[in-house]
């Protein structure tokens, strides 16, 4: 349930980013969201009088910071300047398989053949849907999105490992604090060079990607991964692009592709199989 709640929070990230881009440039939006999320995390860490992590954990926290705090938000925000929310959502639907692969390499655990068959099937469905929607060719924004897949999968894997050694909210909390000096400078530079047009949508989008997606979403996500394992939790994210499609229609007014219901049914079957497969 915790991992699923994280998926729901993540599914709102792309629509919120589109809203945020109404007020901020891509570099400003990413830097400011990270600064706000880091301040929230810092307040929680100070209030809980949480001691500094062991020195042996800082390298892993740096991977989490580079993957989910900086890399994924920046690359997807750049992609959303040219790609639609629905297109970006289905491309990022490949994230579960990418994360499961990273986890197998990093942890040495080998899921069953049934798990891999269902995971690959889910990825094939998502990729076929993506190609069908883009007319059989990948857009320029797809390069950013595929790069985002790699860095995010690395961050998820390392964060899931660390969440077994410390509370999940502390994993993302320290990763955010680790990025605060860099992102603070980045926010100052970006805001000086990119125009800002304050709108209600822009502020709402910024607040959600900072507090909802970056802090709360990653908090419950890492707790869920620590409880059920990285490969199984990662497959729950097969539902994320489908949820994002719903928000793209209801919140952004984008048209729902006719193939979306078929893709949704196929992906949900794959999720059920992966959750039942033994590691």
C-alpha positions as CSV (number, residue, x, y, z in Angstrom):
1,X,0.0,0.0,0.0
2,X,2.9,2.4,0.7
3,X,4.5,1.7,-2.6
4,X,1.2,2.1,-4.4
5,X,0.6,5.4,-2.6
6,X,4.0,6.5,-3.9
7,X,3.0,5.6,-7.4
8,X,-0.2,7.7,-7.2
9,X,1.9,10.6,-6.0
10,X,4.4,10.1,-8.8
11,X,1.6,9.9,-11.4
12,X,0.8,13.6,-10.8
13,X,4.3,14.7,-11.4
14,X,4.1,15.2,-15.1
15,X,0.8,17.2,-15.1
16,X,2.2,19.3,-12.2
17,X,5.4,19.9,-14.1
18,X,3.4,21.1,-17.1
19,X,1.6,23.5,-14.8
20,X,4.9,24.6,-13.2
21,X,6.3,25.4,-16.7
22,X,3.6,28.0,-17.1
23,X,5.4,30.1,-14.5
24,X,9.0,29.0,-14.5
25,X,11.7,27.9,-17.0
26,X,12.8,24.3,-16.9
27,X,16.0,24.9,-15.0
28,X,14.3,27.3,-12.5
29,X,11.5,24.8,-11.9
30,X,13.8,21.9,-11.2
31,X,16.2,23.9,-8.9
32,X,13.4,25.6,-7.0
33,X,11.5,22.4,-6.4
34,X,14.6,20.7,-5.1
35,X,15.3,23.7,-2.7
36,X,11.8,23.7,-1.4
37,X,11.8,19.9,-0.9
38,X,15.2,20.1,0.8
39,X,13.9,22.7,3.3
40,X,10.9,20.5,4.1
41,X,13.2,17.5,4.6
42,X,15.5,19.6,6.7
43,X,12.7,20.7,9.0
44,X,11.6,17.1,9.6
45,X,15.2,15.9,10.2
46,X,15.8,18.7,12.7
47,X,12.5,18.2,14.4
48,X,13.3,14.5,14.8
49,X,16.8,15.2,15.9
50,X,18.0,12.7,13.4
51,X,21.8,12.0,13.6
52,X,23.9,12.2,10.5
53,X,24.1,9.0,8.5
54,X,27.1,6.7,8.8
55,X,29.9,7.6,6.5
56,X,29.5,4.4,4.5
57,X,26.0,5.5,3.5
58,X,26.9,8.8,1.9
59,X,28.0,7.3,-1.5
60,X,24.6,5.6,-1.8
61,X,22.8,8.9,-0.8
62,X,24.8,10.7,-3.5
63,X,23.4,8.2,-6.1
64,X,19.9,8.8,-4.8
65,X,20.4,12.5,-5.0
66,X,21.8,12.4,-8.5
67,X,19.1,10.1,-9.8
68,X,15.8,11.1,-8.2
69,X,16.5,14.6,-6.9
70,X,18.4,16.1,-9.9
71,X,18.6,13.8,-12.9
72,X,15.1,12.5,-13.3
73,X,13.3,15.9,-12.6
74,X,15.7,17.8,-14.9
75,X,15.6,15.4,-17.8
76,X,11.8,14.9,-17.7
77,X,11.2,18.6,-17.4
78,X,13.3,19.3,-20.5
79,X,11.4,16.5,-22.3
80,X,8.0,18.0,-21.4
81,X,8.9,21.2,-23.3
82,X,8.4,19.2,-26.5
83,X,6.6,16.0,-25.6
84,X,3.0,15.7,-24.3
85,X,2.3,14.5,-20.8
86,X,0.7,11.3,-22.1
87,X,3.7,10.5,-24.4
88,X,6.2,11.1,-21.6
89,X,4.1,8.9,-19.3
90,X,4.1,5.9,-21.5
91,X,7.8,6.1,-22.2
92,X,8.6,6.3,-18.5
93,X,6.4,3.2,-18.1
94,X,9.6,1.3,-19.0
95,X,11.0,2.4,-15.5
96,X,9.8,-0.8,-13.7
97,X,11.8,-3.1,-15.9
98,X,14.8,-0.8,-15.8
99,X,14.7,-0.6,-12.0
100,X,14.3,-4.4,-11.7
101,X,17.4,-4.9,-13.9
102,X,19.4,-2.4,-11.9
103,X,18.3,-4.1,-8.7
104,X,19.3,-7.6,-9.9
105,X,22.8,-6.3,-10.8
106,X,23.2,-4.2,-7.6
107,X,21.8,-6.7,-5.0
108,X,22.6,-10.0,-6.7
109,X,19.0,-11.2,-6.2
110,X,17.5,-13.1,-9.2
111,X,13.7,-12.9,-9.6
112,X,12.0,-15.9,-11.1
113,X,11.5,-16.5,-14.8
114,X,7.7,-15.8,-14.4
115,X,8.6,-12.5,-12.9
116,X,10.9,-11.5,-15.8
117,X,8.4,-12.8,-18.4
118,X,5.7,-10.6,-16.9
119,X,8.0,-7.6,-16.5
120,X,9.2,-7.8,-20.1
121,X,5.7,-8.3,-21.3
122,X,4.6,-5.1,-19.5
123,X,7.6,-3.2,-20.9
124,X,6.7,-4.4,-24.5
125,X,3.1,-3.2,-24.1
126,X,4.3,0.2,-22.9
127,X,6.9,0.5,-25.7
128,X,4.4,-0.6,-28.4
129,X,1.9,2.0,-27.1
130,X,4.6,4.6,-27.2
131,X,5.6,3.9,-30.8
132,X,2.0,3.7,-31.9
133,X,1.3,7.1,-30.4
134,X,4.4,8.7,-32.0
135,X,3.8,7.2,-35.5
136,X,6.5,4.6,-35.2
137,X,9.3,7.0,-34.5
138,X,10.8,8.4,-31.3
139,X,10.6,12.1,-30.7
140,X,13.6,14.2,-29.7
141,X,12.2,14.4,-26.1
142,X,12.5,10.6,-25.9
143,X,16.3,11.0,-25.5
144,X,15.8,13.0,-22.4
145,X,13.2,10.4,-21.2
146,X,15.4,7.4,-21.8
147,X,18.2,9.1,-19.9
148,X,15.8,9.8,-17.1
149,X,14.9,6.1,-17.0
150,X,18.5,5.2,-16.4
151,X,19.3,7.7,-13.6
152,X,16.0,7.2,-11.9
153,X,16.3,3.4,-11.8
154,X,19.8,3.7,-10.3
155,X,18.4,6.1,-7.7
156,X,15.4,3.9,-6.9
157,X,17.7,0.8,-6.5
158,X,20.1,2.5,-4.2
159,X,17.4,4.2,-2.2
160,X,15.5,0.9,-1.8
161,X,18.7,-0.7,-0.5
162,X,19.3,2.1,2.0
163,X,15.7,2.1,3.1
164,X,16.4,-1.3,4.7
165,X,19.2,0.3,6.8
166,X,17.4,3.5,7.8
167,X,13.8,4.9,7.6
168,X,12.8,5.7,4.1
169,X,12.0,9.3,4.8
170,X,15.5,9.8,6.1
171,X,16.9,8.4,2.8
172,X,15.2,10.9,0.7
173,X,15.6,13.6,3.4
174,X,19.4,13.3,3.5
175,X,19.6,13.0,-0.3
176,X,17.6,16.3,-0.6
177,X,19.8,18.1,2.0
178,X,22.9,16.8,0.2
179,X,21.7,18.6,-2.9
180,X,20.7,21.8,-1.2
181,X,23.9,23.9,-1.7
182,X,24.2,23.0,-5.4
183,X,20.5,23.5,-6.1
184,X,20.4,26.7,-4.1
185,X,23.1,28.2,-6.4
186,X,21.4,26.7,-9.4
187,X,18.0,28.3,-8.4
188,X,19.7,31.7,-8.0
189,X,21.4,31.5,-11.4
190,X,18.4,30.0,-13.2
191,X,15.9,32.6,-11.8
192,X,18.2,35.4,-12.9
193,X,18.2,34.1,-16.5
194,X,14.8,32.6,-17.0
195,X,11.6,34.8,-16.9
196,X,9.1,34.1,-14.2
197,X,5.3,34.6,-14.8
198,X,3.4,33.8,-11.6
199,X,0.1,32.0,-12.2
200,X,-2.1,29.9,-9.9
201,X,-1.3,26.8,-12.0
202,X,2.4,27.5,-11.9
203,X,2.5,27.8,-8.1
204,X,0.3,24.8,-7.6
205,X,2.5,22.7,-9.9
206,X,5.6,23.9,-8.1
207,X,4.2,23.1,-4.7
208,X,3.1,19.6,-5.7
209,X,6.4,18.5,-7.4
210,X,8.3,19.8,-4.4
211,X,6.2,18.6,-1.4
212,X,4.0,15.9,-3.0
213,X,6.2,14.1,-5.6
214,X,9.7,14.8,-4.3
215,X,9.3,14.5,-0.6
216,X,6.1,12.7,0.3
217,X,6.0,10.4,-2.7
218,X,9.6,9.3,-2.3
219,X,9.1,8.8,1.4
220,X,6.3,6.3,1.1
221,X,7.9,4.7,-2.0
222,X,11.2,3.9,-0.3
223,X,9.3,2.5,2.8
224,X,7.3,0.3,0.4
225,X,10.4,-0.9,-1.4
226,X,12.1,-1.8,1.8
227,X,9.1,-3.9,2.8
228,X,8.4,-5.9,-0.3
229,X,11.7,-5.7,-2.2
230,X,12.9,-3.5,-5.1
231,X,11.8,-5.8,-8.0
232,X,8.2,-6.3,-6.9
233,X,7.7,-2.7,-5.9
234,X,9.1,-1.5,-9.2
235,X,6.4,-3.4,-11.1
236,X,3.7,-1.4,-9.4
237,X,5.0,1.5,-11.4
238,X,3.6,-0.1,-14.5
239,X,0.3,1.5,-13.4
240,X,1.9,4.9,-13.2
241,X,1.7,5.9,-16.9
242,X,-1.9,4.9,-17.0
243,X,-2.8,7.0,-14.0
244,X,-0.9,9.9,-15.6
245,X,-3.0,9.5,-18.7
246,X,-6.1,9.9,-16.6
247,X,-4.7,13.1,-15.1
248,X,-3.6,14.4,-18.5
249,X,-7.2,14.1,-19.7
250,X,-9.0,15.4,-16.5
251,X,-6.5,18.0,-15.5
252,X,-4.7,19.1,-18.7
253,X,-7.5,18.4,-21.2
254,X,-5.4,16.2,-23.4
255,X,-7.2,13.7,-25.6
256,X,-7.1,10.1,-24.4
257,X,-5.7,7.7,-27.1
258,X,-8.1,4.9,-28.2
259,X,-5.5,2.2,-27.4
260,X,-5.1,3.4,-23.8
261,X,-7.8,1.1,-22.3
262,X,-6.3,-1.9,-24.0
263,X,-2.8,-1.0,-22.7
264,X,-4.2,-0.4,-19.3
265,X,-5.8,-3.9,-19.1
266,X,-2.6,-5.6,-20.4
267,X,-0.4,-3.7,-18.0
268,X,-2.6,-4.5,-15.0
269,X,-2.4,-8.2,-15.8
270,X,1.4,-8.0,-15.9
271,X,1.4,-6.2,-12.5
272,X,-0.7,-9.1,-11.0
273,X,1.7,-11.7,-12.3
274,X,4.8,-9.9,-11.1
275,X,3.3,-9.5,-7.6
276,X,2.5,-13.2,-7.4
277,X,5.8,-14.4,-8.8
278,X,8.4,-15.6,-6.3
279,X,11.9,-14.2,-6.1
